[in-house]
Amino acid sequence: MTDYIHDTIEALQDGISVSRAFEQALNEYHELLASKSLPTQESIDEILEELEDYFEFEDNFYSLKLDNIDCPDFLSRDMSCAKDLVDKFYKAVSALSEQHCV
């Protein structure tokens, strides 16, 4: 039972880190679109669609899905997949920012 609780807490801590990184990247994306008057970017929107597997979006807010909270192994896997997508999203936003930095 102790391992279960420990593993669940560890997965939730990973989720908090992923959520913070996503929030930062999402804010940068929205600021970039607003400051440069850019239309939304299809490639980035596709990543956001993939992220809907791990985050719920509603009225410009998001929350991390915890569908597998009862199974630390699956929850940890979900957090790892979410992190990979958030990293991909952040890189795409950074590349877009560099393109329009001039």
One Martini backbone bead per residue (centre of mass of N, CA, C, O) as a GRO file, in nm:
protein
  102
    1MET     BB    1   0.057   0.064  -0.020
    2THR     BB    2   0.296   0.259  -0.004
    3ASP     BB    3   0.378   0.241  -0.303
    4TYR     BB    4   0.116   0.347  -0.419
    5ILE     BB    5   0.128   0.625  -0.289
    6HIS     BB    6   0.404   0.708  -0.389
    7ASP     BB    7   0.346   0.676  -0.695
    8THR     BB    8   0.112   0.876  -0.703
    9ILE     BB    9   0.265   1.124  -0.603
   10GLU     BB   10   0.477   1.124  -0.825
   11ALA     BB   11   0.280   1.156  -1.063
   12LEU     BB   12   0.158   1.425  -0.961
   13GLN     BB   13   0.421   1.586  -0.967
   14ASP     BB   14   0.457   1.555  -1.268
   15GLY     BB   15   0.189   1.695  -1.339
   16ILE     BB   16   0.265   1.971  -1.228
   17SER     BB   17   0.506   2.021  -1.415
   18VAL     BB   18   0.351   1.994  -1.680
   19SER     BB   19   0.143   2.213  -1.623
   20ARG     BB   20   0.342   2.450  -1.598
   21ALA     BB   21   0.472   2.422  -1.878
   22PHE     BB   22   0.210   2.458  -2.034
   23GLU     BB   23   0.133   2.734  -1.932
   24GLN     BB   24   0.379   2.882  -2.041
   25ALA     BB   25   0.348   2.805  -2.341
   26LEU     BB   26   0.058   2.910  -2.378
   27ASN     BB   27   0.117   3.203  -2.306
   28GLU     BB   28   0.328   3.252  -2.528
   29TYR     BB   29   0.142   3.194  -2.762
   30HIS     BB   30  -0.075   3.413  -2.706
   31GLU     BB   31   0.123   3.652  -2.704
   32LEU     BB   32   0.229   3.614  -2.990
   33LEU     BB   33  -0.038   3.642  -3.139
   34ALA     BB   34  -0.105   3.926  -3.028
   35SER     BB   35   0.166   4.090  -3.089
   36LYS     BB   36   0.173   3.983  -3.414
   37SER     BB   37  -0.100   3.918  -3.547
   38LEU     BB   38  -0.151   3.612  -3.556
   39PRO     BB   39  -0.245   3.334  -3.660
   40THR     BB   40  -0.316   3.045  -3.614
   41GLN     BB   41  -0.139   2.737  -3.593
   42GLU     BB   42  -0.180   2.435  -3.723
   43SER     BB   43   0.052   2.272  -3.592
   44ILE     BB   44  -0.013   2.367  -3.303
   45ASP     BB   45  -0.311   2.281  -3.296
   46GLU     BB   46  -0.247   1.978  -3.321
   47ILE     BB   47  -0.107   1.955  -3.048
   48LEU     BB   48  -0.346   2.051  -2.881
   49GLU     BB   49  -0.523   1.813  -2.958
   50GLU     BB   50  -0.341   1.599  -2.828
   51LEU     BB   51  -0.359   1.730  -2.535
   52GLU     BB   52  -0.663   1.644  -2.486
   53ASP     BB   53  -0.581   1.367  -2.354
   54TYR     BB   54  -0.461   1.541  -2.080
   55PHE     BB   55  -0.652   1.792  -2.128
   56GLU     BB   56  -0.884   2.031  -2.024
   57PHE     BB   57  -1.090   2.254  -2.215
   58GLU     BB   58  -1.225   2.578  -2.081
   59ASP     BB   59  -1.251   2.894  -2.124
   60ASN     BB   60  -0.923   2.927  -2.129
   61PHE     BB   61  -0.899   2.664  -1.967
   62TYR     BB   62  -0.715   2.418  -1.776
   63SER     BB   63  -0.687   2.059  -1.707
   64LEU     BB   64  -0.577   1.785  -1.565
   65LYS     BB   65  -0.600   1.463  -1.629
   66LEU     BB   66  -0.713   1.179  -1.394
   67ASP     BB   67  -0.811   0.892  -1.503
   68ASN     BB   68  -0.549   0.717  -1.358
   69ILE     BB   69  -0.541   0.748  -1.036
   70ASP     BB   70  -0.576   0.428  -0.963
   71CYS     BB   71  -0.299   0.403  -1.154
   72PRO     BB   72   0.023   0.479  -1.137
   73ASP     BB   73   0.134   0.366  -1.405
   74PHE     BB   74  -0.068   0.514  -1.594
   75LEU     BB   75  -0.024   0.797  -1.485
   76SER     BB   76   0.277   0.810  -1.551
   77ARG     BB   77   0.243   0.767  -1.854
   78ASP     BB   78   0.068   1.015  -1.904
   79MET     BB   79   0.279   1.224  -1.805
   80SER     BB   80   0.493   1.150  -2.014
   81CYS     BB   81   0.325   1.212  -2.266
   82ALA     BB   82   0.258   1.502  -2.193
   83LYS     BB   83   0.548   1.603  -2.180
   84ASP     BB   84   0.621   1.548  -2.474
   85LEU     BB   85   0.401   1.742  -2.589
   86VAL     BB   86   0.491   1.996  -2.444
   87ASP     BB   87   0.770   2.004  -2.569
   88LYS     BB   88   0.666   2.024  -2.861
   89PHE     BB   89   0.507   2.284  -2.820
   90TYR     BB   90   0.740   2.463  -2.722
   91LYS     BB   91   0.914   2.435  -2.978
   92ALA     BB   92   0.703   2.556  -3.172
   93VAL     BB   93   0.682   2.831  -3.032
   94SER     BB   94   0.981   2.906  -3.052
   95ALA     BB   95   0.997   2.896  -3.361
   96LEU     BB   96   0.784   3.113  -3.410
   97SER     BB   97   0.927   3.336  -3.256
   98GLU     BB   98   1.185   3.341  -3.432
   99GLN     BB   99   1.040   3.415  -3.703
  100HIS     BB  100   0.904   3.692  -3.542
  101CYS     BB  101   1.157   3.871  -3.421
  102VAL     BB  102   1.213   4.099  -3.648
   0.00000   0.00000   0.00000
